[in-house]
Amino acid sequence: MKTVVFDREAKAELDDAIGWYNDKQEELGLDLQDEVEAAVAKIKRDPGIGARYRNTDFRFLRVKRFPYLLYYLELENAIWVAAVAHERRKPGYWRKRSP
């Protein structure tokens, strides 16, 4: 299995979302973290599981229970997560990021 590596900005997006959900309800942010970890485990097992993003090599997978998508790219030695993006905000903002 390939290692999953989060882009610095993707990690910051996840941390911000976890904090936001924890502010709304105690431990809800931890639930988000658990769901993201479950999605990452699925991607590790089968990198082709996510839907292809438009006409690119990027794929995306929806996080269960939360309105977030993981956009990722399978590289030769790793899987690079480009964004942890809210599914209804600023579509495609992350596309200029590169591994």
Backbone hydrogen bonds in HBPLUS format (Angstrom, degrees):
<---DONOR---> <-ACCEPTOR-->    atom                        ^
c    i                          cat <-CA-CA->   ^        H-A-AA   ^      H-
h    n   atom  resd res      DA  || num        DHA   H-A  angle D-A-AA Bond
n    s   type  num  typ     dist DA aas  dist angle  dist       angle   num
A0079-ILE N   A0003-THR O   2.78 MM  76  6.12 156.8  1.84 160.7 164.4     1
A0005-VAL N   A0079-ILE O   2.78 MM  74  6.10 163.3  1.81 161.8 166.9     2
A0081-VAL N   A0005-VAL O   2.77 MM  76  6.08 164.2  1.79 154.2 159.7     3
A0007-ASP N   A0081-VAL O   2.88 MM  74  5.91 164.0  1.91 164.0 161.4     4
A0010-ALA N   A0007-ASP O   3.00 MM   3  5.01 116.7  2.41  97.3 113.6     5
A0011-LYS N   A0007-ASP O   2.89 MM   4  6.21 158.3  1.94 161.3 167.1     6
A0012-ALA N   A0008-ARG O   3.06 MM   4  6.35 152.4  2.14 142.1 149.7     7
A0013-GLU N   A0009-GLU O   2.91 MM   4  6.16 149.1  2.00 142.6 151.1     8
A0014-LEU N   A0010-ALA O   2.98 MM   4  6.27 157.1  2.03 148.3 153.9     9
A0015-ASP N   A0011-LYS O   2.92 MM   4  6.17 165.3  1.95 150.7 154.9    10
A0016-ASP N   A0012-ALA O   2.91 MM   4  6.07 158.8  1.96 148.1 153.5    11
A0017-ALA N   A0013-GLU O   2.98 MM   4  6.17 159.4  2.02 147.3 152.9    12
A0018-ILE N   A0014-LEU O   2.88 MM   4  6.11 162.3  1.91 157.1 161.9    13
A0019-GLY N   A0015-ASP O   3.01 MM   4  6.20 163.1  2.04 147.4 151.9    14
A0020-TRP N   A0016-ASP O   2.89 MM   4  6.13 156.2  1.95 148.0 154.9    15
A0021-TYR N   A0017-ALA O   2.96 MM   4  6.20 166.3  1.98 155.0 157.5    16
A0022-ASN N   A0018-ILE O   2.92 MM   4  6.11 156.0  1.97 150.3 157.7    17
A0023-ASP N   A0019-GLY O   2.98 MM   4  6.18 144.9  2.10 144.7 153.6    18
A0024-LYS N   A0020-TRP O   3.23 MM   4  6.55 138.3  2.42 138.6 149.3    19
A0024-LYS N   A0021-TYR O   3.13 MM   3  5.06 126.5  2.43  93.5 107.3    20
A0025-GLN N   A0021-TYR O   2.99 MM   4  6.25 158.3  2.04 153.7 158.9    21
A0028-LEU N   A0025-GLN O   3.01 MM   3  5.52 166.4  2.03 137.1 138.7    22
A0030-LEU N   A0027-GLU O   3.16 MM   3  5.06 124.8  2.48  91.3 105.1    23
A0031-ASP N   A0027-GLU O   3.19 MM   4  6.57 142.3  2.34 139.1 148.8    24
A0031-ASP N   A0028-LEU O   3.07 MM   3  4.99 121.1  2.44  91.3 106.2    25
A0032-LEU N   A0028-LEU O   3.07 MM   4  6.50 151.2  2.15 145.8 153.0    26
A0033-GLN N   A0029-GLY O   2.96 MM   4  6.28 158.6  2.00 145.5 151.2    27
A0034-ASP N   A0030-LEU O   2.89 MM   4  6.15 155.8  1.95 145.7 151.9    28
A0035-GLU N   A0031-ASP O   2.96 MM   4  6.25 156.6  2.02 149.3 155.3    29
A0036-VAL N   A0032-LEU O   2.89 MM   4  6.17 155.2  1.96 155.1 162.1    30
A0037-GLU N   A0033-GLN O   2.92 MM   4  6.14 160.1  1.96 149.5 155.3    31
A0038-ALA N   A0034-ASP O   2.92 MM   4  6.19 147.3  2.03 143.1 152.4    32
A0039-ALA N   A0035-GLU O   2.97 MM   4  6.23 153.9  2.04 143.6 150.3    33
A0040-VAL N   A0036-VAL O   2.86 MM   4  6.13 157.9  1.91 152.7 159.0    34
A0041-ALA N   A0037-GLU O   2.95 MM   4  6.17 151.1  2.04 142.0 149.7    35
A0042-LYS N   A0038-ALA O   3.08 MM   4  6.40 150.9  2.17 144.1 151.2    36
A0043-ILE N   A0039-ALA O   3.00 MM   4  6.31 157.3  2.05 149.3 155.5    37
A0044-LYS N   A0040-VAL O   2.86 MM   4  6.12 155.6  1.92 151.0 157.8    38
A0045-ARG N   A0041-ALA O   3.05 MM   4  6.27 157.9  2.10 146.2 151.3    39
A0046-ASP N   A0042-LYS O   2.95 MM   4  6.15 156.1  2.01 149.0 155.8    40
A0049-ILE N   A0046-ASP O   2.93 MM   3  5.58 159.9  1.97 131.9 132.3    41
A0051-ALA N   A0060-PHE O   3.04 MM   9  5.51 129.7  2.30 166.4 153.6    42
A0060-PHE N   A0051-ALA O   2.91 MM   9  5.51 143.9  2.04 145.1 156.6    43
A0053-TYR N   A0058-PHE O   2.86 MM   5  5.41 170.6  1.87 139.7 138.7    44
A0056-THR N   A0053-TYR O   3.11 MM   3  5.86 142.4  2.25 138.1 148.0    45
A0059-ARG N   A0072-TYR O   2.88 MM  13  5.44 160.6  1.91 156.9 163.0    46
A0072-TYR N   A0059-ARG O   2.83 MM  13  5.44 164.5  1.85 153.8 158.8    47
A0061-LEU N   A0070-LEU O   3.00 MM   9  5.29 143.8  2.13 135.3 146.5    48
A0070-LEU N   A0061-LEU O   2.87 MM   9  5.29 166.9  1.89 148.9 152.3    49
A0063-VAL N   A0068-TYR O   2.85 MM   5  5.49 168.3  1.86 162.1 159.7    50
A0087-GLU N   A0067-PRO O   2.83 MM  20  5.57 165.7  1.85 141.1 144.3    51
A0069-LEU N   A0085-ALA O   2.77 MM  16  5.26 156.2  1.83 149.7 157.5    52
A0085-ALA N   A0069-LEU O   2.93 MM  16  5.26 145.7  2.05 161.5 158.6    53
A0071-TYR N   A0083-ALA O   3.07 MM  12  5.27 163.4  2.10 145.0 150.3    54
A0082-ALA N   A0071-TYR O   2.77 MM  11  5.56 138.0  1.94 141.5 154.9    55
A0083-ALA N   A0071-TYR O   3.44 MM  12  5.27 157.2  2.50 136.0 136.6    56
A0073-LEU N   A0080-TRP O   2.86 MM   7  5.25 148.0  1.96 142.1 152.6    57
A0080-TRP N   A0073-LEU O   2.91 MM   7  5.25 162.4  1.94 160.9 156.5    58
A0075-LEU N   A0078-ALA O   2.76 MM   3  5.21 156.7  1.82 161.8 168.6    59
A0089-ARG N   A0086-HIS O   3.40 MM   3  5.60 172.9  2.41 112.2 114.3    60
A0093-TYR N   A0090-LYS O   3.29 MM   3  5.78 161.1  2.33 139.0 136.4    61
A0095-ARG N   A0092-GLY O   3.13 MM   3  5.50 169.0  2.15 118.7 122.2    62
A0097-ARG N   A0094-TRP O   2.96 MM   3  5.74 167.0  1.98 131.0 134.4    63
